[in-house]
Amino acid sequence: MSYSANHLANQFLIAMPGMVDPNFAGSVIYLFEHTERGAMGLVVNRPTEVDLATLFDKIELKLEIAPLLHQPVYFGGPVQIERGFVLHEPITDKAYSSSLVVPGGLTMTTSKDVLEAVANGAGPQKFLMTLGYAGWGAGQLEEEITHNGWINVPLSREQMMEIVFDTPSSQRYELTMSHLGFDPSHLSGEAGHA
């Protein structure tokens, strides 16, 4: 099998029905990096009890933009759960330190300057804040896909933005599944062997 670096980056991963890991059962993950060294992504459909007002208070930033105060912080995955990750729309007129711009996709930023911009009303209009990320070592994600743990869903940037930023979190799994073109109830949690 020839390997194309970043071949699954900028796609969604959907946990298959047989996923037993409680960190990932029923999850939709935006994969922002996939190389021969491994993969990284953010779960986009698991809001936590923490809201942005609480988080901003903890990092000593003043957030006074009313619509954002009660926006949830999401569980991004079980790795580095004390660290914040901001998944946001691509921004062409400014750059934040520690941003990973996925060509044709969304941007992931880990630096505090993006949160400072949000607090000042000058940050990205569409963003999702997570604590933690999902990570796989070299070959691990490919093996999990082979064993029917995940299915990847390539979509346009507009479709991804609609799912991540405009769809209620409780509907993101079903909406992402609907783009596969078949009835997800026909999926099995069992890996097939010929």
C-alpha positions as CSV (number, residue, x, y, z in Angstrom):
1,M,0.0,0.0,0.0
2,S,1.5,3.4,-0.9
3,Y,1.2,6.0,1.7
4,S,0.2,9.5,1.0
5,A,1.1,11.9,3.8
6,N,-1.9,13.6,5.3
7,H,-4.2,11.4,3.3
8,L,-7.0,11.5,5.9
9,A,-6.3,15.0,7.2
10,N,-9.2,17.4,6.7
11,Q,-11.8,14.6,6.9
12,F,-14.2,13.5,9.6
13,L,-13.8,10.2,11.3
14,I,-17.0,8.6,12.6
15,A,-16.9,6.0,15.3
16,M,-18.5,2.8,14.1
17,P,-21.4,1.3,16.0
18,G,-19.1,-1.3,17.6
19,M,-16.8,1.3,19.1
20,V,-16.5,0.3,22.8
21,D,-14.0,2.9,24.0
22,P,-16.1,5.3,26.0
23,N,-13.9,8.2,24.9
24,F,-14.9,7.7,21.3
25,A,-18.3,5.8,21.2
26,G,-20.7,7.9,19.1
27,S,-18.1,10.5,18.2
28,V,-17.3,12.6,15.2
29,I,-13.6,13.7,14.9
30,Y,-12.2,16.4,12.7
31,L,-8.8,15.0,11.7
32,F,-6.4,17.9,11.3
33,E,-3.2,15.9,10.9
34,H,-2.4,12.4,9.5
35,T,1.2,11.5,8.5
36,E,3.4,8.4,8.6
37,R,4.1,9.4,12.3
38,G,0.5,9.2,13.3
39,A,-2.7,11.2,13.4
40,M,-4.4,14.0,15.5
41,G,-7.9,15.2,15.6
42,L,-10.6,16.8,17.7
43,V,-13.9,15.3,18.8
44,V,-16.5,17.9,17.7
45,N,-19.7,16.5,19.2
46,R,-19.1,16.1,22.9
47,P,-19.9,19.3,24.8
48,T,-18.7,19.4,28.5
49,E,-20.4,21.0,31.5
50,V,-17.7,23.8,31.2
51,D,-18.7,26.9,29.3
52,L,-16.5,29.6,27.7
53,A,-17.1,32.1,30.6
54,T,-15.7,29.6,33.1
55,L,-12.8,28.7,30.9
56,F,-11.9,32.3,30.2
57,D,-12.1,33.1,33.9
58,K,-9.6,30.3,34.6
59,I,-7.1,31.6,32.1
60,E,-7.6,35.2,33.4
61,L,-9.2,36.6,30.3
62,K,-12.3,38.7,30.4
63,L,-15.0,37.5,28.1
64,E,-18.0,39.9,27.9
65,I,-19.5,38.9,24.6
66,A,-22.9,37.7,25.7
67,P,-23.6,35.1,23.0
68,L,-20.3,33.4,23.7
69,L,-20.5,33.2,27.5
70,H,-22.5,30.0,27.7
71,Q,-21.1,28.4,24.6
72,P,-19.8,25.0,25.7
73,V,-16.2,23.8,25.8
74,Y,-15.9,20.4,24.1
75,F,-14.1,17.2,25.0
76,G,-11.6,17.1,22.2
77,G,-10.1,13.8,23.2
78,P,-8.3,12.0,26.0
79,V,-4.8,13.3,25.3
80,Q,-3.6,16.5,27.1
81,I,-7.0,17.3,28.5
82,E,-5.6,20.3,30.4
83,R,-4.7,21.9,27.1
84,G,-7.0,24.0,24.9
85,F,-7.5,23.6,21.2
86,V,-9.5,26.0,19.1
87,L,-10.9,24.7,15.8
88,H,-12.0,27.7,13.7
89,E,-12.8,29.0,10.3
90,P,-9.8,29.9,8.1
91,I,-8.8,33.5,8.6
92,T,-6.9,35.2,5.8
93,D,-6.2,38.6,7.2
94,K,-4.4,37.6,10.4
95,A,-2.4,34.7,11.8
96,Y,-2.2,33.4,15.3
97,S,0.9,31.8,16.7
98,S,0.7,28.0,16.9
99,S,-1.9,27.6,14.2
100,L,-2.2,24.6,11.9
101,V,-4.0,25.6,8.7
102,V,-5.3,22.5,7.0
103,P,-5.2,23.2,3.2
104,G,-8.8,23.3,2.0
105,G,-10.1,22.8,5.5
106,L,-10.4,24.4,8.9
107,T,-7.7,25.9,11.2
108,M,-6.6,24.5,14.6
109,T,-4.9,26.9,17.0
110,T,-3.4,26.2,20.4
111,S,-2.1,29.6,21.4
112,K,-3.7,32.0,23.8
113,D,-3.6,34.8,21.3
114,V,-6.7,33.4,19.5
115,L,-8.6,33.4,22.8
116,E,-7.5,37.0,23.5
117,A,-8.8,38.0,20.0
118,V,-12.1,36.2,20.7
119,A,-12.4,38.1,24.1
120,N,-11.8,41.4,22.3
121,G,-14.4,40.6,19.6
122,A,-11.7,40.4,16.9
123,G,-11.2,36.6,16.7
124,P,-12.8,34.1,14.4
125,Q,-16.5,34.3,14.2
126,K,-16.9,30.6,14.0
127,F,-14.9,28.4,16.4
128,L,-15.2,25.5,18.7
129,M,-13.1,25.3,21.8
130,T,-11.9,21.9,23.1
131,L,-9.9,20.6,26.0
132,G,-7.7,17.7,24.9
133,Y,-7.3,16.0,21.5
134,A,-7.5,12.5,20.0
135,G,-4.2,11.0,18.9
136,W,-2.9,7.9,17.2
137,G,0.7,6.6,16.9
138,A,2.2,5.5,13.6
139,G,-0.1,3.0,11.9
140,Q,-2.6,2.9,14.8
141,L,-5.5,4.7,13.1
142,E,-5.1,2.7,9.9
143,E,-5.3,-0.5,12.0
144,E,-8.4,0.7,13.8
145,I,-10.0,1.6,10.4
146,T,-9.1,-1.9,9.1
147,H,-10.7,-3.4,12.2
148,N,-13.9,-1.5,11.6
149,G,-13.5,1.1,14.4
150,W,-13.8,4.2,12.2
151,I,-15.1,5.3,8.9
152,N,-13.7,8.4,7.2
153,V,-16.0,11.0,5.6
154,P,-14.4,13.5,3.2
155,L,-16.4,16.6,2.8
156,S,-16.0,20.1,1.4
157,R,-14.9,22.9,3.7
158,E,-18.4,24.4,3.6
159,Q,-20.0,21.0,4.6
160,M,-17.5,20.6,7.5
161,M,-18.1,24.2,8.7
162,E,-21.9,23.6,8.6
163,I,-21.5,20.4,10.7
164,V,-19.0,21.8,13.2
165,F,-20.3,25.4,13.6
166,D,-24.0,25.5,12.6
167,T,-25.4,22.1,13.6
168,P,-26.4,21.3,17.2
169,S,-23.8,19.0,18.8
170,S,-26.5,16.3,19.3
171,Q,-27.1,16.1,15.5
172,R,-23.5,16.2,14.2
173,Y,-23.1,12.4,14.2
174,E,-26.2,11.8,12.2
175,L,-25.6,14.7,9.8
176,T,-22.0,13.5,9.1
177,M,-23.3,9.9,8.6
178,S,-25.9,11.2,6.1
179,H,-23.1,12.3,3.8
180,L,-22.0,8.7,3.3
181,G,-24.9,8.0,1.0
182,F,-26.3,4.9,2.7
183,D,-28.5,4.1,5.7
184,P,-26.2,4.0,8.8
185,S,-28.5,1.5,10.5
186,H,-27.1,-1.1,8.0
187,L,-23.6,-0.7,9.5
188,S,-22.2,-3.5,11.6
189,G,-19.7,-3.3,14.4
190,E,-18.0,-6.4,13.1
191,A,-15.0,-6.4,10.8
192,G,-15.5,-8.5,7.7
193,H,-13.0,-11.0,6.6
194,A,-12.9,-12.5,3.1
